[in-house]
Amino acid sequence: MSATTLGRPGPVNGRISHWFSELPTPRPALPGDRDADVCIVGAGLTGLWTAYYLKLADPTLRITVLEAEFAGFGASGRNGGWASGLVPGARDRLAKQYGREAVLDYQRAMNEAVDEIIAVAEREGIDADIVKGGTLRVARTPAQATRLRHKTEGDHEWGVTDSVMLTPEEAAERIRIEGMTAAAWTPHCARLQPAALVRGLADVVVRLGVSLYEKSPVSVVEPGRAVTAHGVVRAPVVLRATEGFTASLKGLRRAWLPMNSSMIVTEPLAAEVWEEIGWAGRETLGDTAHGHLYAQRTPDDRIAIGGRGVPYRFGSRTDSDGRVADRTVGELAETLYKVLPQTAGARVDHAWCGVLAVPRDWSATVGLDRGTGLGWAGGYVGHGVTSTNLAGRTLTDLVLGRESRLTRLPWTGHRPGTWEPEPLRWLGVRGLYVAYRLADRHEAGGRGRTSPIATVADLVARRP
């Protein structure tokens, strides 16, 4: 039986993501002009974490959050459910700009943010099925194994000394991956149900007194106000937390690239299948291919696995429903069956996609212009679940004028530059991902080092 047959899409394709058992009823829209102390545009994790920490720090603040659809509609409700300590940026490059000690502290802050998310969820009664099992990264070719060793050595250089290389036999005690040649494990990651986290956090901030208006898309963000079709919110501080949808705002078309990532989830797997696979520790699972995969064992014993589909749509367009091309569904299913042949025959129940924001230098940024009152956070390059928490706490300190350890981190005030205009942007991104596919095929032949095709592509893309 072919992988295409086995990987046929189930009855659900799109419909935001599998993480929503049913789509939420949106809260009421903005009922007209309003005044606030702080206006936050976007009710994903960045906006909600910021509202949460601001309200805790100063309960008297009048905080308004504006959301185009519903809380968690974007990447916060569609991602792979990794709360990871990975820095959303190029550590070596940032160190050249801001110094080694600043980047070491950045890495420490990211690792600590994983535990902060867990602590807040427990304190606020948010049931997001969080398990801190770390991340297992695997290699299935000699070139991937070389990159994995270099990545682990890099972790040690940047203070993550508890990241360890594993033999294939040691890794198989965790998850039995077909064709594994090397593996590495780091403890700084937690598996979670992302929609449960973002929806739970939305409930918490509303309970604290934050005004959250859904179905209120913002067309213009400018000093002192955010403009919607339902009215204008006027505030001395306006914070942009729009991640992959930033390009839809006036004047920001080239700020961050909305990159697409696709996912599928299997039907629940039988207990005997899990006995063959292992995965009792609920580690998140990734590899070091150029068209990399990321996966988790879900709370209801499915496998959710993601990777690149159509990487970019011309003109920085984004979809609304999250539908995935049948070809991409088949490719993801085929990857799953190759990596975990124990799943052969498992039905794909749901497929979806979403957009993540990529700055031109692949390094996230958070900041506040005190002259205009405009603030921002985002460009997490796929590492947003944890980064949003750190960003929310950093924005809180910036808004309140508090000099702190967080406001001195190297992403604070970082300016990544802008992307090229169309059609150069579209041609470049499409070309790069063709190159990465070719590089993976090149390396499958057994070469021990990264394909020069990928090396050139990384230089052109300025990827870390």
Phi, psi and omega per residue, in radians:
M1 nan 2.353 -3.055
S2 -1.365 2.775 3.092
A3 -1.112 -0.567 3.131
T4 -1.127 -0.715 3.113
T5 -1.170 -0.794 -3.131
L6 -1.131 -0.609 -3.038
G7 -1.641 0.369 -3.136
R8 -0.994 2.438 3.135
P9 -1.123 2.511 3.098
G10 -1.321 -2.889 -3.079
P11 -1.237 -0.148 -3.092
V12 -2.100 2.146 3.038
N13 -2.391 2.059 -3.014
G14 1.615 -2.327 -3.128
R15 0.925 0.825 3.095
I16 1.191 -1.299 3.095
S17 -2.967 2.878 3.079
H18 -1.093 -0.451 -3.036
W19 -1.160 -0.308 3.055
F20 -1.699 1.875 3.089
S21 -1.096 -0.583 2.956
E22 -2.574 2.593 -3.096
L23 -1.283 2.389 -3.075
P24 -1.238 2.656 2.978
T25 -1.352 2.123 -3.086
P26 -1.094 2.566 2.985
R27 -1.188 2.863 -3.127
P28 -1.019 2.624 3.087
A29 -1.310 2.914 3.064
L30 -0.968 2.174 -3.034
P31 -1.527 0.266 -3.107
G32 2.398 -3.036 -3.117
D33 -1.046 2.452 3.135
R34 -2.461 2.679 2.982
D35 -1.893 2.585 3.121
A36 -2.628 2.900 3.001
D37 -1.459 -0.673 3.110
V38 -2.380 2.258 3.022
C39 -1.961 2.234 3.138
I40 -1.996 2.208 -3.133
V41 -1.739 1.918 -3.138
G42 2.000 2.102 -3.140
A43 -1.890 0.802 2.880
G44 -1.559 -2.874 -3.082
L45 -1.130 -0.632 3.123
T46 -1.046 -0.908 -3.107
G47 -1.119 -0.701 -3.082
L48 -1.287 -0.699 3.064
W49 -1.078 -0.705 3.138
T50 -1.102 -0.808 3.108
A51 -1.058 -0.706 -3.118
Y52 -1.077 -0.906 -3.068
Y53 -1.258 -0.587 3.065
L54 -1.113 -0.749 -3.103
K55 -1.199 -0.628 3.066
L56 -1.144 -0.696 -3.083
A57 -1.251 -0.625 -3.129
D58 -2.542 1.587 -3.100
P59 -1.066 -0.269 -3.123
T60 -1.437 -0.206 -3.123
L61 -1.105 2.370 3.012
R62 -1.593 1.889 -3.057
I63 -2.001 2.230 3.079
T64 -2.058 2.280 3.067
V65 -1.973 2.252 3.130
L66 -1.948 2.278 -3.094
E67 -2.278 2.329 -3.089
A68 -1.187 -0.611 -3.098
E69 -2.127 -1.588 3.046
F70 -2.565 2.775 -3.096
A71 -1.010 2.150 -3.133
G72 1.623 0.135 -3.118
F73 -1.129 -0.606 -3.076
G74 -1.530 -2.528 -3.051
A75 -1.034 -0.491 -3.115
S76 -1.089 -0.464 3.119
G77 -1.888 0.151 -3.075
R78 -2.213 -0.059 -2.976
N79 -1.360 -3.112 -3.076
G80 -1.413 -0.018 3.087
G81 1.322 0.632 3.061
W82 -1.844 1.995 2.914
A83 -1.644 1.568 -2.943
S84 -1.916 2.630 3.081
G85 -1.457 0.149 3.130
L86 -1.103 2.289 3.096
V87 -1.255 2.268 -3.138
P88 -1.439 1.118 -3.115
G89 3.038 3.029 -3.130
A90 -1.518 1.864 -3.060
R91 -1.060 -0.770 -3.128
D92 -1.087 -0.761 -3.101
R93 -1.167 -0.737 3.120
L94 -1.131 -0.633 3.139
A95 -1.113 -0.599 3.104
K96 -1.159 -0.548 -3.139
Q97 -1.482 -0.685 -2.930
Y98 -2.113 -0.106 3.112
G99 1.760 2.613 -3.071
R100 -1.131 -0.745 -3.090
E101 -1.092 -0.638 3.122
A102 -1.113 -0.678 -3.129
V103 -1.290 -0.645 3.050
L104 -1.028 -0.720 3.123
D105 -1.219 -0.616 3.064
Y106 -1.007 -0.819 3.129
Q107 -1.116 -0.738 3.092
R108 -1.063 -0.735 -3.125
A109 -1.126 -0.643 3.097
M110 -1.151 -0.771 3.114
N111 -1.077 -0.730 -3.140
E112 -1.158 -0.538 -3.114
A113 -1.154 -0.517 3.057
V114 -1.003 -0.833 -3.134
D115 -1.224 -0.533 3.108
E116 -1.132 -0.734 3.101
I117 -1.048 -0.789 3.136
I118 -1.075 -0.746 -3.105
A119 -1.154 -0.742 3.141
V120 -1.151 -0.752 3.131
A121 -1.024 -0.729 3.120
E122 -1.191 -0.763 -3.099
R123 -1.146 -0.660 -3.056
E124 -1.678 0.047 3.099
G125 1.239 0.581 3.093
I126 -1.601 1.970 -3.127
D127 -1.589 1.632 -3.124
A128 -1.958 0.344 3.080
D129 0.912 0.857 -3.060
I130 -1.481 2.253 3.032
V131 -2.322 2.094 3.132
K132 -1.566 1.522 -3.136
G133 -1.843 0.037 -3.108
G134 1.367 -3.054 3.128
T135 -2.100 2.302 2.999
L136 -1.820 2.060 3.063
R137 -1.869 2.342 -3.053
V138 -2.130 2.722 3.046
A139 -2.125 2.467 -3.124
R140 -2.179 0.090 3.024
T141 -2.425 2.810 3.105
P142 -1.033 -0.680 -3.140
A143 -1.151 -0.707 3.085
Q144 -1.090 -0.681 3.135
A145 -1.112 -0.689 3.103
T146 -1.099 -0.799 3.117
R147 -1.093 -0.670 -3.121
L148 -1.121 -0.713 3.090
R149 -1.120 -0.729 3.121
H150 -1.119 -0.701 3.121
K151 -1.107 -0.719 -3.137
T152 -1.186 -0.708 3.058
E153 -1.080 -0.664 3.092
G154 -1.124 -0.695 3.070
D155 -1.019 -0.775 -3.138
H156 -1.089 -0.690 3.138
E157 -1.101 -0.552 -3.106
W158 -1.774 0.430 2.952
G159 1.579 -0.033 3.137
V160 -1.611 1.215 -3.017
T161 -1.336 -0.198 3.107
D162 -1.580 0.122 2.913
S163 -1.365 2.285 -3.025
V164 -2.314 2.525 2.973
M165 -1.361 2.506 3.108
L166 -2.133 2.582 2.970
T167 -1.274 2.789 3.064
P168 -0.961 -0.601 3.140
E169 -1.193 -0.720 3.107
E170 -1.152 -0.712 3.132
A171 -1.160 -0.626 -3.131
A172 -1.157 -0.366 3.034
E173 -1.190 -0.359 3.080
R174 -1.634 -1.070 -3.137
I175 -2.420 2.301 -3.096
R176 -1.585 1.639 -3.091
I177 -1.650 2.341 3.113
E178 -1.240 2.306 3.026
G179 1.247 0.366 -3.095
M180 -1.254 2.245 3.119
T181 -1.857 -0.350 3.117
A182 -2.860 2.842 3.126
A183 -2.713 2.802 3.065
A184 -2.492 2.650 -3.133
W185 -2.343 2.430 3.005
T186 -2.262 2.484 -3.110
P187 -1.400 -0.130 -2.939
H188 -1.567 1.081 3.075
C189 -2.828 2.513 3.091
A190 -2.233 2.381 3.003
R191 -1.411 2.440 3.098
L192 -2.649 2.990 3.068
Q193 -1.718 1.820 -2.935
P194 -1.130 -0.668 3.136
A195 -1.148 -0.642 3.103
A196 -1.125 -0.635 3.112
L197 -1.161 -0.881 -3.048
V198 -1.224 -0.676 3.118
R199 -1.200 -0.670 3.088
G200 -1.129 -0.699 3.128
L201 -1.167 -0.642 3.079
A202 -1.062 -0.752 3.112
D203 -1.084 -0.681 -3.116
V204 -1.132 -0.800 -3.075
V205 -1.194 -0.607 3.075
V206 -1.126 -0.712 3.106
R207 -1.089 -0.544 3.133
L208 -1.360 -0.182 3.102
G209 1.924 0.146 3.072
V210 -1.330 2.429 3.072
S211 -1.550 1.980 -3.120
L212 -1.982 2.028 3.136
Y213 -1.964 2.151 3.129
E214 -1.794 3.023 -3.065
K215 0.886 0.707 -3.097
S216 -2.321 1.189 -3.092
P217 -1.112 2.397 3.138
V218 -1.650 2.262 3.136
S219 -1.725 -0.509 -3.092
V220 -2.407 2.292 2.980
V221 -2.043 2.108 -3.141
E222 -2.575 2.916 -3.081
P223 -0.904 2.165 3.056
G224 1.502 -0.073 -3.114
R225 -2.865 2.708 2.988
A226 -2.177 2.242 -2.998
V227 -1.820 2.248 3.018
T228 -2.204 2.972 3.077
A229 -1.223 -0.296 -3.099
H230 -1.656 -0.187 -3.097
G231 2.667 3.136 -3.113
V232 -2.056 2.298 3.001
V233 -1.736 2.123 3.128
R234 -1.806 2.256 -3.114
A235 -2.728 2.529 3.103
P236 -1.163 -0.384 3.103
V237 -2.171 2.166 3.079
V238 -2.174 2.118 -3.053
L239 -1.933 2.281 3.135
R240 -1.680 2.082 -3.127
A241 -2.304 0.983 -2.961
T242 -1.881 -0.073 3.027
E243 0.721 -2.080 -3.025
G244 -1.153 -0.251 3.141
F245 -1.688 0.121 -3.097
T246 -1.039 -0.618 -3.088
A247 -1.113 -0.272 3.133
S248 -1.397 -0.188 -3.133
L249 -1.502 2.544 -3.106
K250 -0.988 2.238 3.077
G251 1.447 0.028 -3.055
L252 -2.103 0.336 -3.077
R253 -0.986 -0.616 -3.052
R254 -1.870 0.169 -3.070
A255 -1.186 -1.007 3.131
W256 -2.279 2.473 3.140
L257 -1.462 2.196 3.057
P258 -1.418 1.775 -3.099
M259 -1.638 2.324 -3.126
N260 -1.533 2.499 2.994
S261 -2.367 2.448 -3.042
S262 -2.013 2.657 3.139
M263 -2.437 2.689 2.920
I264 -2.294 2.792 3.044
V265 -2.370 2.433 -3.130
T266 -1.427 2.986 2.896
E267 -1.139 2.840 3.028
P268 -1.030 2.335 -3.101
L269 -1.621 2.557 -3.087
A270 -1.204 2.746 -3.110
A271 -1.023 -0.647 -3.123
E272 -1.196 -0.520 3.063
V273 -1.184 -0.728 3.117
W274 -1.164 -0.532 3.065
E275 -1.113 -0.599 3.113
E276 -1.320 -0.607 -3.088
I277 -1.423 -0.705 -2.966
G278 1.584 -2.183 3.066
W279 1.133 0.551 -3.140
A280 -1.222 -0.404 -3.108
G281 -1.477 -0.039 3.134
R282 0.983 0.563 3.031
E283 -1.056 2.621 2.877
T284 -1.351 2.651 -3.009
L285 -2.194 2.273 3.077
G286 -2.493 2.988 3.079
D287 -2.290 -3.050 -3.106
T288 -2.097 0.420 2.980
A289 -1.215 2.814 3.122
H290 -1.253 -0.656 2.985
G291 -1.640 1.200 -2.868
H292 -1.173 2.725 3.042
L293 -1.907 2.733 3.016
Y294 -2.469 2.469 -3.019
A295 -2.652 2.819 3.007
Q296 -2.571 2.718 2.932
R297 -1.551 2.045 -3.012
T298 -1.324 2.871 3.131
P299 -1.016 -0.509 3.131
D300 -1.757 0.459 2.974
D301 1.133 0.684 2.906
R302 -1.796 3.023 2.937
I303 -2.006 2.153 3.023
A304 -1.816 2.185 -3.062
I305 -2.358 2.430 -3.092
G306 -2.349 2.927 3.103
G307 -3.103 -2.950 -3.105
R308 -1.384 2.424 2.958
G309 -1.948 -2.087 2.951
V310 -1.337 1.948 -2.922
P311 -1.240 -0.480 -3.003
Y312 -2.770 2.432 3.096
R313 -1.846 2.411 -3.053
F314 -0.907 2.417 3.091
G315 1.313 0.334 -3.119
S316 1.013 0.601 3.106
R317 -1.289 2.638 3.053
T318 -2.222 2.658 3.111
D319 -1.563 3.077 3.111
S320 -1.990 -0.606 -3.010
D321 -1.588 -0.465 -3.141
G322 1.530 0.379 -3.126
R323 -1.232 2.492 -3.083
V324 -1.959 2.454 3.078
A325 -1.085 2.470 -3.131
D326 -0.990 -0.611 3.127
R327 -1.072 -0.733 3.133
T328 -1.152 -0.707 3.088
V329 -1.011 -0.799 3.137
G330 -1.101 -0.698 3.134
E331 -1.143 -0.737 3.117
L332 -1.150 -0.709 3.105
A333 -1.115 -0.723 3.131
E334 -1.096 -0.716 3.082
T335 -1.054 -0.784 3.130
L336 -1.023 -0.815 -3.079
Y337 -1.192 -0.509 3.087
K338 -1.281 -0.758 -3.095
V339 -1.293 -0.692 3.137
L340 -2.236 1.369 -3.102
P341 -1.080 -0.243 3.066
Q342 -1.088 -0.340 -3.105
T343 -1.581 0.009 -3.104
A344 -0.918 2.255 -3.100
G345 1.684 -0.221 3.134
A346 -1.207 2.374 -3.127
R347 -1.363 2.494 2.977
V348 -1.528 2.108 -3.069
D349 -1.641 -0.452 -3.041
H350 -2.720 2.473 3.037
A351 -2.317 2.511 3.135
W352 -2.793 2.951 3.076
C353 -2.523 2.909 3.110
G354 -2.740 3.032 -3.105
V355 -1.985 2.468 3.022
L356 -2.066 2.695 -3.076
A357 -1.680 2.332 3.131
V358 -2.128 1.974 3.025
P359 -1.212 2.860 -3.070
R360 -1.099 -0.539 3.119
D361 -1.780 0.209 3.078
W362 1.070 0.530 3.123
S363 -2.250 2.208 -3.094
A364 -1.170 2.857 -3.087
T365 -2.563 2.598 3.051
V366 -2.480 2.461 -3.117
G367 -3.025 2.980 3.100
L368 -2.536 2.158 3.055
D369 -1.538 1.875 -3.049
R370 -1.177 -0.434 3.126
G371 -1.219 -0.674 -3.101
T372 -1.759 -0.348 -3.037
G373 1.376 0.135 3.135
L374 -1.592 2.288 3.115
G375 -2.211 2.927 -3.093
W376 -2.742 2.816 2.959
A377 -2.800 2.469 3.089
G378 2.634 -2.858 -3.051
G379 1.306 0.820 -2.957
Y380 -1.449 0.010 3.097
V381 0.809 0.675 3.073
G382 1.577 0.021 3.140
H383 -1.984 0.739 -2.920
G384 -1.489 -0.390 -3.025
V385 -1.041 -0.782 3.109
T386 -1.446 -0.701 -3.101
S387 -1.033 -0.600 -3.134
T388 -1.093 -0.633 3.125
N389 -1.151 -0.810 3.113
L390 -1.111 -0.673 3.124
A391 -1.113 -0.742 -3.141
G392 -1.076 -0.702 3.120
R393 -1.251 -0.609 3.109
T394 -1.185 -0.796 3.101
L395 -1.059 -0.640 3.103
T396 -1.024 -0.832 3.127
D397 -1.113 -0.690 3.141
L398 -1.142 -0.782 -3.123
V399 -1.105 -0.701 -3.099
L400 -1.465 0.003 3.102
G401 1.236 0.507 -3.107
R402 -1.693 2.095 2.984
E403 -1.288 2.203 -3.052
S404 -2.603 3.024 3.036
R405 -0.972 -0.698 -3.073
L406 -1.198 -0.673 -3.121
T407 -1.251 -0.176 3.086
R408 -1.719 0.002 3.121
L409 -1.185 2.660 -2.980
P410 -1.174 -0.281 3.097
W411 -1.447 -0.216 -3.115
T412 -1.260 2.026 -3.103
G413 1.386 0.088 -3.123
H414 -1.139 2.401 -3.129
R415 -2.027 1.827 -3.020
P416 -1.476 -0.068 -3.086
G417 1.492 -3.136 -3.087
T418 -2.071 2.765 3.113
W419 -1.381 2.785 3.137
E420 -1.144 2.707 3.085
P421 -1.242 2.864 3.027
E422 -1.303 2.613 0.086
P423 -1.542 0.092 -3.096
L424 -1.059 -0.674 -3.118
R425 -1.074 -0.861 -3.111
W426 -1.132 -0.819 -3.129
L427 -1.084 -0.719 -3.114
G428 -1.140 -0.831 -3.104
V429 -1.157 -0.786 3.113
R430 -1.054 -0.755 3.134
G431 -1.095 -0.689 -3.133
L432 -1.098 -0.744 -3.085
Y433 -1.331 -0.429 2.926
V434 -1.131 -0.737 3.129
A435 -1.085 -0.740 -3.136
Y436 -1.142 -0.654 3.063
R437 -1.087 -0.774 3.127
L438 -1.114 -0.656 3.136
A439 -1.125 -0.719 3.104
D440 -1.093 -0.696 3.097
R441 -1.155 -0.694 3.112
H442 -1.054 -0.779 -3.105
E443 -1.256 -0.423 3.130
A444 -1.112 -0.305 3.102
G445 -1.301 -0.125 3.025
G446 1.931 0.054 -3.139
R447 -1.100 2.590 -3.025
G448 -1.557 -0.175 -3.117
R449 -2.173 2.873 -3.133
T450 -1.009 2.393 3.120
S451 -1.034 2.397 3.092
P452 -1.082 -0.378 3.078
I453 -1.083 -0.792 3.134
A454 -1.214 -0.627 3.134
T455 -1.068 -0.776 3.107
V456 -1.153 -0.743 3.141
A457 -1.061 -0.729 3.114
D458 -1.079 -0.717 3.137
L459 -1.123 -0.752 3.138
V460 -1.135 -0.746 -3.108
A461 -1.354 -0.266 -3.040
R462 1.097 0.568 3.115
R463 -1.306 2.577 3.093
P464 -1.240 nan nan
